[in-house]
């Protein structure tokens, strides 16, 4: 396959690029910052882009098997001032428009466009189980996800298959939330996060990559997919599993305020999670390798040692 990845220097993009290259596929990563791209695996082609237009790279969409659009500023990169919210929003919508421009110009349309999104699209639902049919919420993350998906969804009108991957909290020791959550537990002063009653829609990085590839390769797969393990846990439950995996007692809860100080804006997701389940993935025959969060954490920490 020939696969084009925007936002390919992030946690998910790097893992996906490694996996595809290992299987002998042709991978091109678009990046604004060649320095960040330095750690990509050998064999990956790097193309510079402005993340706003298809100038200089749009021809690569012609005949591509898949475009995976992961581009967007990290929501945990800074305080959510009005200016930062606008930067987060603009980074996603501009990248989406650039992908649409490239697809429009392609004589031989790509096989599929995979659009990044998040389970935050559903907003807060307490203990209610949320599937891909659950309506979108109205908070900032929910509105952002709706617009992010819409930025590329019209490529379906061009006859191109389109799927939105609504990802939960990706567990990886290579980045994301987990390394920052491990620190207070290692220092023996952390237990549950906030009240601990909120749901924690987690997914192992290996299953995240496996699911994206499964959607790419399943010719009839389209629409939204929740990329979260089928058995979510509460935040308090996750804290207990993390303490067990690290061999540390889990005693003192981390107040919401302290969590925001440690994790920055990522705390917003951890303090208001969704009980998201991957119904649509199951319907197309996808099987998770890691369905138990304890097994997932043991696997990740074993690899780190």
SERO-4910 file (N, C-alpha, C, O; in steps of 0.05 Angstrom, whole numbers):
BEGIN
 pado doro    nc1    nc2    nc3   cac1   cac2   cac3    cc1    cc2    cc3    oc1    oc2    oc3
  Unk    A     17    -24      0      0      0      0     17     25      0     40     25     10
  Unk    A      6     46    -11     19     72     -9      2     90      9    -21     96      2
  Unk    A     14     98     32     -1    112     53     12    139     58     36    141     61
  Unk    A     -5    159     60      4    186     66     -7    193     93    -31    191     99
  Unk    A     11    202    112      3    209    139      8    238    145     31    247    143
  Unk    A    -12    253    151     -8    281    161     -8    279    192    -22    263    204
  Unk    A      9    296    204     12    294    233     26    268    241     22    257    262
  Unk    A     44    259    223     57    234    227     80    234    247     92    212    252
  Unk    A     86    257    259    108    257    279     97    255    307    113    255    326
  Unk    A     71    253    310     59    250    337     59    221    346     69    204    332
  Unk    A     48    217    369     48    190    382     36    169    363     48    148    358
  Unk    A     12    174    354     -2    154    337     11    152    310     14    130    299
  Unk    A     17    175    298     29    175    271     55    160    270     60    145    251
  Unk    A     73    164    290     98    149    290     94    119    292    106    104    277
  Unk    A     76    111    310     71     83    314     59     70    288     66     48    281
  Unk    A     41     85    275     29     75    251     50     73    228     51     53    214
  Unk    A     67     93    226     88     93    206    107     69    210    114     55    191
  Unk    A    116     64    235    133     41    241    120     15    233    133     -2    220
  Unk    A     95     12    240     81    -13    234     78    -17    204     82    -40    194
  Unk    A     71      3    189     68      1    160     95     -6    146     96    -23    129
  Unk    A    116      9    155    142      4    143    152    -24    148    164    -37    131
  Unk    A    147    -34    173    156    -61    179    143    -82    161    154   -103    156
  Unk    A    119    -76    151    105    -94    134    110    -88    104     97   -100     87
  Unk    A    129    -71     99    138    -66     71    121    -46     55    122    -46     31
  Unk    A    105    -30     69     88    -11     54    103     15     49    123     21     62
  Unk    A     93     30     31    105     56     23     91     78     40     67     82     38
  Unk    A    107     92     56     96    111     75    109    139     71    133    141     70
  Unk    A     92    159     68    101    187     67     88    202     90     64    201     94
  Unk    A    105    217    104     96    233    127     98    262    120    120    271    110
  Unk    A     77    278    124     78    306    120     84    320    146     71    314    166
  Unk    A    103    338    147    110    351    172    119    380    166    132    386    146
  Unk    A    111    397    185    121    425    183    148    428    196    163    447    190
  Unk    A    156    408    212    181    410    228    199    386    223    194    365    235
  Unk    A    219    388    205    236    365    199    251    355    224    259    332    225
  Unk    A    256    372    244    270    364    268    253    343    283    264    323    292
  Unk    A    227    347    285    209    328    299    208    302    284    204    281    295
  Unk    A    212    303    258    210    279    241    236    263    241    237    242    228
  Unk    A    256    272    255    282    259    254    281    230    265    298    214    256
  Unk    A    263    224    283    262    197    294    244    178    279    240    156    289
  Unk    A    235    185    256    218    167    241    235    143    230    259    146    226
  Unk    A    222    120    226    238     97    217    249    100    189    238    115    172
  Unk    A    271     87    184    283     88    157    263     77    137    249     58    142
  Unk    A    264     90    114    245     82     93    221    100     91    208    100     70
  Unk    A    215    115    112    193    134    110    201    159     94    223    170    100
  Unk    A    185    167     75    191    191     60    179    215     76    157    214     86
  Unk    A    195    236     78    186    260     92    182    282     72    199    289     56
  Unk    A    158    294     73    151    317     56    143    340     74    127    337     93
  Unk    A    154    364     68    147    388     83    120    398     73    114    398     49
  Unk    A    103    408     92     79    421     84     73    444    103     85    446    124
  Unk    A     55    462     95     48    485    112     24    479    130     16    496    146
  Unk    A     13    455    127    -11    447    143    -35    465    138    -54    466    154
  Unk    A    -35    478    115    -58    496    108    -67    492     79    -90    497     73
  Unk    A    -49    484     62    -55    481     34    -43    455     23    -28    441     37
  Unk    A    -50    448     -2    -38    425    -14    -14    432    -31     -4    415    -46
  Unk    A     -4    456    -28     19    465    -44     43    448    -39     51    444    -16
  Unk    A     55    437    -60     80    423    -58     78    393    -52     97    379    -56
  Unk    A     54    384    -43     51    356    -37     26    343    -47     23    319    -47
  Unk    A      8    360    -57    -19    350    -65    -18    327    -85    -35    310    -85
  Unk    A      3    327   -102      5    306   -122      7    278   -110      1    258   -123
  Unk    A     16    277    -85     20    251    -72     -7    237    -66     -8    213    -62
  Unk    A    -28    253    -65    -55    241    -61    -64    225    -85    -81    207    -82
  Unk    A    -53    231   -108    -62    218   -133    -54    188   -132    -30    181   -132
  Unk    A    -74    170   -131    -68    142   -131    -60    130   -104    -54    106   -102
  Unk    A    -60    146    -83    -53    136    -56    -74    116    -47    -98    119    -53
  Unk    A    -66     95    -33    -85     76    -22   -100     88      2   -123     82      6
  Unk    A    -86    105     17    -99    117     41    -85    143     48    -61    146     45
  Unk    A   -101    162     58    -91    186     71   -101    185    100   -125    182    105
  Unk    A    -83    186    119    -90    186    148    -85    214    158    -62    222    161
  Unk    A   -106    229    164   -103    256    173   -104    259    203   -126    258    216
  Unk    A    -80    260    215    -78    263    244    -69    291    253    -65    295    277
  Unk    A    -67    309    234    -54    335    240    -72    352    257    -97    354    253
  Unk    A    -60    365    276    -74    384    294    -57    389    318    -43    372    329
  Unk    A    -58    414    328    -42    422    351    -51    406    376    -75    401    380
  Unk    A    -32    398    392    -37    383    416    -56    398    435    -50    421    442
  Unk    A    -78    386    442    -97    400    460    -86    405    488    -96    421    503
  Unk    A    -65    390    495    -53    392    521    -28    411    521    -13    411    540
  Unk    A    -24    425    499      0    441    496      0    467    512     21    479    516
  Unk    A    -23    476    522    -23    500    537    -51    506    548    -70    491    543
  Unk    A    -53    527    565    -78    534    576    -99    541    555    -91    552    534
  Unk    A   -123    535    559   -144    540    539   -154    569    541   -177    574    547
  Unk    A   -136    587    534   -144    615    531   -160    616    505   -159    597    489
  Unk    A   -173    638    500   -188    641    475   -169    639    451   -177    628    430
  Unk    A   -145    650    454   -126    649    432   -116    620    427   -114    612    404
  Unk    A   -111    606    448   -102    578    445   -124    561    433   -119    544    416
  Unk    A   -149    565    442   -171    550    430   -173    555    400   -178    536    384
  Unk    A   -168    580    392   -170    586    364   -147    573    348   -151    563    326
  Unk    A   -123    572    360   -101    558    347   -106    528    344   -101    516    324
  Unk    A   -117    516    366   -124    487    365   -144    482    342   -141    463    327
  Unk    A   -165    499    341   -186    495    321   -175    500    293   -180    484    275
  Unk    A   -160    522    290   -150    528    263   -131    507    252   -131    501    229
  Unk    A   -114    496    270    -95    476    261   -109    451    249   -100    439    230
  Unk    A   -132    444    261   -147    421    251   -162    427    225   -162    412    206
  Unk    A   -176    449    225   -193    456    202   -175    462    178   -182    455    155
  Unk    A   -153    476    182   -136    482    159   -124    457    147   -122    454    123
  Unk    A   -115    438    164   -104    413    154   -125    397    139   -119    386    118
  Unk    A   -149    397    150   -171    383    136   -177    394    109   -181    380     89
  Unk    A   -177    421    107   -182    434     81   -160    427     61   -165    423     37
  Unk    A   -135    426     71   -113    419     53   -116    391     42   -110    386     18
  Unk    A   -125    372     59   -129    345     49   -151    344     28   -148    331      8
  Unk    A   -172    359     33   -194    360     13   -184    372    -13   -191    362    -35
  Unk    A   -168    393    -12   -157    405    -37   -141    384    -53   -144    382    -77
  Unk    A   -125    368    -39   -108    348    -52   -126    326    -65   -120    318    -87
  Unk    A   -146    318    -51   -164    297    -61   -180    308    -86   -183    294   -105
  Unk    A   -189    333    -84   -203    345   -106   -186    345   -132   -196    340   -153
  Unk    A   -160    351   -129   -143    354   -152   -133    327   -163   -123    326   -185
  Unk    A   -137    306   -147   -126    280   -155   -143    268   -178   -167    265   -176
  Unk    A   -129    261   -200   -143    247   -222   -151    219   -214   -173    210   -220
  Unk    A   -133    206   -200   -138    179   -189   -142    182   -159   -123    184   -144
  Unk    A   -167    182   -150   -173    189   -122   -161    168   -103   -159    144   -110
  Unk    A   -154    176    -79   -144    157    -59   -166    138    -51   -189    143    -54
  Unk    A   -157    114    -41   -177     94    -34   -193    101    -10   -217     95     -9
  Unk    A   -181    114     10   -195    121     35   -181    144     48   -157    147     46
  Unk    A   -197    161     62   -186    181     80   -195    174    108   -219    172    114
  Unk    A   -175    170    125   -180    165    154   -177    191    169   -155    203    168
  Unk    A   -198    201    181   -198    226    195   -196    222    225   -213    208    237
  Unk    A   -176    235    238   -174    233    267   -197    248    281   -206    268    270
  Unk    A   -205    238    304   -225    250    320   -221    239    348   -201    226    354
  Unk    A   -240    244    366   -238    235    393   -265    228    406   -285    238    397
  Unk    A   -264    211    427   -289    205    440   -300    229    456   -323    228    465
  Unk    A   -284    249    458   -294    274    470   -317    287    455   -330    305    464
  Unk    A   -322    277    431   -344    287    414   -371    283    428   -390    298    421
  Unk    A   -373    264    446   -398    258    459   -405    276    483   -427    276    493
  Unk    A   -385    290    492   -389    306    516   -392    289    541   -382    266    541
  Unk    A   -404    299    562   -407    285    587   -433    269    588   -454    280    583
  Unk    A   -431    243    594   -454    226    595   -455    209    621   -471    190    623
  Unk    A   -438    216    640   -439    201    665   -433    171    661   -414    164    647
  Unk    A   -451    154    672   -448    125    669   -461    114    644   -459     90    640
  Unk    A   -473    130    628   -486    121    604   -465    111    584   -445    124    579
  Unk    A   -470     87    573   -452     77    552   -457     92    526   -479     97    518
  Unk    A   -435    101    513   -438    116    489   -426    100    465   -404     89    467
  Unk    A   -442    100    443   -433     87    419   -431    108    397   -435    132    402
  Unk    A   -425    100    373   -422    119    351   -448    133    344   -447    152    329
  Unk    A   -470    122    353   -496    135    348   -504    156    369   -524    170    366
  Unk    A   -488    158    390   -494    178    411   -490    206    400   -469    211    388
  Unk    A   -509    224    405   -506    251    394   -482    266    406   -472    259    428
  Unk    A   -471    285    391   -448    300    400   -456    318    423   -479    327    426
  Unk    A   -436    324    440   -441    342    462   -437    371    454   -435    377    430
  Unk    A   -437    389    474   -436    417    468   -412    432    479   -411    456    477
  Unk    A   -394    418    493   -371    432    504   -349    436    483   -353    429    460
  Unk    A   -327    448    491   -307    455    471   -296    431    456   -294    431    432
  Unk    A   -288    410    471   -277    386    458   -297    373    439   -290    364    417
  Unk    A   -323    373    447   -343    361    430   -347    377    404   -347    366    382
  Unk    A   -349    403    407   -353    420    383   -328    418    365   -330    418    340
  Unk    A   -305    417    377   -280    415    362   -279    389    346   -272    390    322
  Unk    A   -287    367    358   -287    341    344   -307    341    321   -301    330    300
  Unk    A   -330    353    325   -350    355    304   -339    370    280   -341    361    257
  Unk    A   -326    393    285   -315    408    263   -291    394    250   -287    396    226
  Unk    A   -276    380    266   -252    366    256   -261    344    236   -250    342    214
  Unk    A   -281    329    244   -292    309    225   -303    321    200   -299    312    178
  Unk    A   -318    343    204   -331    356    181   -310    368    161   -317    372    138
  Unk    A   -286    374    171   -266    386    154   -258    369    130   -249    379    110
  Unk    A   -262    343    132   -255    325    109   -279    308    100   -276    294     80
  Unk    A   -301    308    114   -323    289    108   -334    292     80   -346    273     69
  Unk    A   -332    316     68   -344    320     42   -329    305     20   -338    305     -3
  Unk    A   -306    293     26   -293    278      5   -309    254     -3   -305    241    -24
  Unk    A   -329    247     14   -347    225      6   -363    231    -19   -371    214    -34
  Unk    A   -368    257    -22   -383    266    -46   -367    262    -71   -378    262    -93
  Unk    A   -341    258    -69   -323    253    -91   -320    223    -96   -304    215   -114
  Unk    A   -335    206    -81   -333    178    -85   -311    165    -69   -303    142    -75
  Unk    A   -300    179    -50   -277    168    -34   -288    158     -7   -304    172      6
  Unk    A   -280    135      1   -287    124     27   -275    141     49   -253    150     47
  Unk    A   -291    145     70   -282    163     92   -290    150    119   -312    139    122
  Unk    A   -272    152    138   -277    141    164   -265    160    185   -244    171    181
  Unk    A   -279    164    207   -270    180    229   -263    162    252   -280    147    262
  Unk    A   -238    164    262   -230    147    285   -231    164    310   -214    181    315
  Unk    A   -251    158    326   -255    173    351   -240    159    374   -250    140    386
  Unk    A   -216    168    378   -197    155    396   -201    163    425   -206    186    431
  Unk    A   -198    143    443   -198    148    471   -170    156    481   -155    168    465
  Unk    A   -164    149    505   -137    156    516   -118    134    509   -121    111    518
  Unk    A    -99    141    492    -80    121    482    -58    115    503    -45    133    513
  Unk    A    -56     90    510    -36     81    530    -10     74    516     -9     55    500
  Unk    A     11     89    522     37     84    510     58     96    529     53    117    540
  Unk    A     81     82    532    102     94    548    119    113    531    137    126    541
  Unk    A    112    115    505    127    133    487    116    161    486    127    178    471
  Unk    A     95    167    501     84    194    500     55    193    508     44    173    517
  Unk    A     41    216    505     13    218    513     10    220    543     28    230    557
  Unk    A    -13    212    553    -20    216    582     -6    197    601      1    205    623
  Unk    A      0    172    592      9    152    611     35    159    626     36    157    650
  Unk    A     56    168    612     81    175    627     76    196    649     89    195    670
  Unk    A     59    215    643     54    236    662     36    226    685     37    237    707
  Unk    A     20    206    680      4    194    701     20    176    719     14    172    742
  Unk    A     41    164    708     58    145    723     74    159    744     80    148    765
  Unk    A     83    184    739    101    198    757     90    200    786    104    191    804
  Unk    A     66    211    790     57    213    818     53    186    831     56    183    855
  Unk    A     46    165    816     43    138    827     70    127    836     72    116    857
  Unk    A     90    131    820    118    123    827    127    136    852    143    125    868
  Unk    A    118    161    856    127    177    879    111    171    904    114    184    925
  Unk    A     92    152    902     76    142    925     58    162    936     52    162    960
  Unk    A     48    181    920     28    199    932      3    202    915    -12    221    918
  Unk    A     -2    182    898    -26    185    881    -44    160    882    -34    138    885
  Unk    A    -69    166    880    -89    144    877   -107    151    854    -97    155    832
  Unk    A   -133    152    859   -151    159    838   -148    188    829   -135    204    844
  Unk    A   -158    195    806   -156    222    796   -183    236    799   -204    227    788
  Unk    A   -183    259    813   -208    273    818   -226    255    835   -217    242    854
  Unk    A   -252    254    828   -271    237    843   -266    207    838   -272    191    855
  Unk    A   -254    201    815   -249    173    808   -273    159    796   -271    136    787
  Unk    A   -296    172    796   -321    159    786   -324    162    756   -339    148    743
  Unk    A   -308    180    744   -311    184    715   -299    161    699   -281    147    709
  Unk    A   -309    157    675   -300    134    659   -274    141    644   -269    164    637
  Unk    A   -259    120    639   -232    123    627   -232    106    602   -226     82    603
  Unk    A   -238    118    579   -239    103    553   -210     99    542   -201    116    527
  Unk    A   -198     77    549   -170     73    542   -167     55    518   -185     40    510
  Unk    A   -143     56    506   -136     37    484   -105     34    484    -91     54    486
  Unk    A    -95     10    481    -67      5    479    -58     15    451    -72     13    432
  Unk    A    -34     27    450    -24     38    425    -23     17    403    -27     24    380
  Unk    A    -17     -8    410    -16    -29    389    -44    -33    377    -46    -38    353
  Unk    A    -65    -32    393    -92    -35    383   -101    -11    367   -117    -13    348
  Unk    A    -92     13    375    -98     37    360    -87     34    332   -102     40    312
  Unk    A    -63     26    329    -51     23    302    -65      0    287    -71      3    263
  Unk    A    -69    -22    301    -82    -45    289   -110    -37    278   -118    -46    257
  Unk    A   -125    -22    294   -152    -14    285   -151      5    261   -168      1    243
  Unk    A   -133     24    261   -131     42    237   -124     26    213   -136     30    191
  Unk    A   -106      7    215    -98     -9    192   -122    -27    183   -126    -31    159
  Unk    A   -137    -37    202   -160    -54    196   -181    -38    180   -192    -49    161
  Unk    A   -185    -14    188   -204      3    174   -194     10    146   -210     10    126
  Unk    A   -169     16    143   -157     21    117   -161     -3     98   -169      1     75
  Unk    A   -156    -27    109   -156    -51     92   -184    -63     88   -187    -81     72
  Unk    A   -204    -54    104   -231    -65    101   -246    -47     82   -254    -25     89
  Unk    A   -250    -56     58   -259    -39     36   -287    -27     40   -294     -8     27
  Unk    A   -303    -39     58   -330    -29     62   -332    -13     88   -354     -4     95
  Unk    A   -310     -9    103   -311      5    128   -312     35    124   -294     46    111
  Unk    A   -332     48    135   -334     76    133   -351     88    156   -364     73    170
  Unk    A   -349    114    159   -364    128    180   -348    129    206   -323    126    205
  Unk    A   -361    134    228   -347    137    254   -341    110    267   -356     92    266
  Unk    A   -317    110    281   -309     86    296   -298     95    323   -279    112    323
  Unk    A   -308     85    345   -296     90    371   -272     72    374   -274     48    374
  Unk    A   -249     85    377   -224     70    382   -218     71    412   -202     87    421
  Unk    A   -232     53    426   -229     50    455   -234     21    461   -251      8    448
  Unk    A   -220     10    480   -222    -18    487   -251    -24    496   -265     -7    506
  Unk    A   -260    -49    491   -288    -55    496   -296    -55    526   -320    -55    532
  Unk    A   -277    -55    544   -283    -55    572   -270    -31    586   -248    -34    598
  Unk    A   -282     -8    584   -271     16    598   -273     12    628   -288     -4    638
  Unk    A   -256     26    642   -256     25    671   -261     53    682   -258     73    667
  Unk    A   -267     55    707   -269     82    719   -241     92    725   -222     77    724
  Unk    A   -239    117    730   -213    129    736   -201    117    761   -177    112    762
  Unk    A   -217    111    781   -208     99    806   -197     71    799   -177     62    810
  Unk    A   -212     56    782   -203     30    774   -177     30    760   -159     14    764
  Unk    A   -174     50    741   -149     52    727   -126     58    746   -104     46    743
  Unk    A   -130     75    765   -109     82    784   -100     57    800    -76     53    804
  Unk    A   -119     40    807   -111     15    821    -95     -3    803    -75    -14    812
  Unk    A   -103     -6    778    -88    -23    760    -60    -12    755    -41    -26    753
  Unk    A    -58     15    753    -32     27    748    -14     23    772     10     17    768
  Unk    A    -24     27    796     -8     22    820      1     -7    822     24    -12    829
  Unk    A    -17    -25    815    -10    -54    815     12    -60    794     31    -74    800
  Unk    A     10    -49    770     29    -53    749     57    -42    757     78    -53    749
  Unk    A     57    -20    771     82     -7    779     93    -17    806    115    -10    814
  Unk    A     77    -34    819     86    -45    845     85    -23    867    102    -24    885
  Unk    A     66     -5    865     64     17    884     37     17    897     17     12    883
  Unk    A     35     23    923      9     26    935     -6     50    924      7     71    918
  Unk    A    -32     48    922    -48     71    912    -65     80    936    -85     68    943
  Unk    A    -56    102    948    -68    110    973    -82    137    972   -106    139    980
  Unk    A    -69    158    963    -79    185    965    -90    194    938    -77    193    918
  Unk    A   -115    202    938   -127    211    913   -114    238    904   -106    254    921
  Unk    A   -113    242    878   -103    267    867   -126    286    863   -144    280    846
  Unk    A   -127    308    877   -150    327    873   -150    337    844   -129    338    831
  Unk    A   -173    345    835   -176    355    808   -157    378    802   -145    380    781
  Unk    A   -153    396    822   -136    419    818   -107    410    814    -93    420    796
  Unk    A    -98    391    830    -70    381    827    -67    367    800    -45    369    788
  Unk    A    -87    352    792    -85    338    766    -82    358    743    -66    353    725
  Unk    A    -96    380    745    -93    401    724    -65    413    724    -54    420    703
  Unk    A    -53    415    748    -26    426    749     -6    407    737     13    416    725
  Unk    A    -10    381    741      9    361    731      5    356    701     25    355    686
  Unk    A    -20    353    693    -26    345    665    -34    367    647    -37    363    623
  Unk    A    -37    391    657    -46    413    640    -74    408    629    -91    397    643
  Unk    A    -78    414    604   -104    411    592   -113    382    588   -137    377    584
  Unk    A    -95    364    589   -102    336    587   -121    328    610   -137    309    607
  Unk    A   -119    342    632   -136    336    655   -165    338    649   -182    324    661
  Unk    A   -172    355    630   -200    359    622   -212    332    613   -235    326    619
  Unk    A   -197    317    598   -206    291    589   -207    271    611   -226    255    613
  Unk    A   -187    271    629   -186    251    650   -207    256    671   -216    237    685
  Unk    A   -216    281    675   -236    288    695   -264    286    685   -283    288    701
  Unk    A   -268    283    659   -295    281    648   -297    261    626   -308    267    605
  Unk    A   -288    237    631   -287    217    610   -314    206    602   -334    211    614
  Unk    A   -313    190    580   -337    178    570   -336    148    571   -314    136    569
  Unk    A   -358    135    575   -359    106    576   -363     96    547   -384     85    540
  Unk    A   -343    102    530   -345     96    502   -339     67    496   -320     56    507
  Unk    A   -355     55    479   -350     27    471   -348     26    440   -361     41    426
  Unk    A   -332      7    430   -326      5    401   -346    -12    386   -338    -32    374
  Unk    A   -371     -4    385   -392    -21    373   -386    -25    343   -388    -47    333
  Unk    A   -380     -3    329   -377     -5    300   -352    -22    292   -353    -36    271
  Unk    A   -331    -21    308   -308    -38    302   -316    -68    304   -307    -84    288
  Unk    A   -331    -74    324   -340   -102    327   -357   -111    304   -356   -134    296
  Unk    A   -373    -93    293   -391   -100    271   -375   -106    245   -386   -120    228
  Unk    A   -351    -95    242   -336   -101    218   -315   -123    223   -298   -129    206
  Unk    A   -317   -136    247   -300   -159    252   -273   -154    265   -256   -171    265
  Unk    A   -269   -130    276   -243   -124    289   -242   -137    316   -261   -136    331
  Unk    A   -219   -149    323   -215   -161    349   -192   -147    363   -169   -146    353
  Unk    A   -197   -137    387   -176   -124    403   -157   -145    414   -166   -167    421
  Unk    A   -132   -138    415   -112   -156    429   -113   -151    459   -111   -170    474
  Unk    A   -116   -126    466   -116   -118    495   -144   -109    503   -152    -87    496
  Unk    A   -158   -126    517   -185   -119    527   -185   -114    557   -204   -102    567
  Unk    A   -164   -122    571   -162   -118    600   -140    -97    605   -117   -100    596
  Unk    A   -147    -77    620   -128    -54    624   -104    -63    640    -82    -53    636
  Unk    A   -107    -82    658    -84    -93    672    -64   -106    654    -40   -102    656
  Unk    A    -74   -122    636    -56   -135    616    -42   -115    599    -18   -117    592
  Unk    A    -57    -94    591    -46    -73    573    -23    -59    588     -2    -54    576
  Unk    A    -27    -52    613     -6    -38    628     18    -55    633     41    -46    631
  Unk    A     13    -81    639     36    -99    643     52   -101    618     77   -101    619
  Unk    A     39   -103    595     53   -106    569     70    -81    564     93    -83    556
  Unk    A     59    -57    568     73    -32    562     97    -29    581    118    -20    572
  Unk    A     93    -35    607    115    -31    626    137    -52    623    160    -46    628
  Unk    A    129    -76    614    149    -96    609    167    -88    586    191    -92    587
  Unk    A    155    -76    565    171    -67    542    190    -45    550    211    -41    538
  Unk    A    182    -29    570    198     -6    578    222    -14    594    243      0    595
  Unk    A    221    -36    608    243    -45    625    267    -54    609    287    -62    620
***
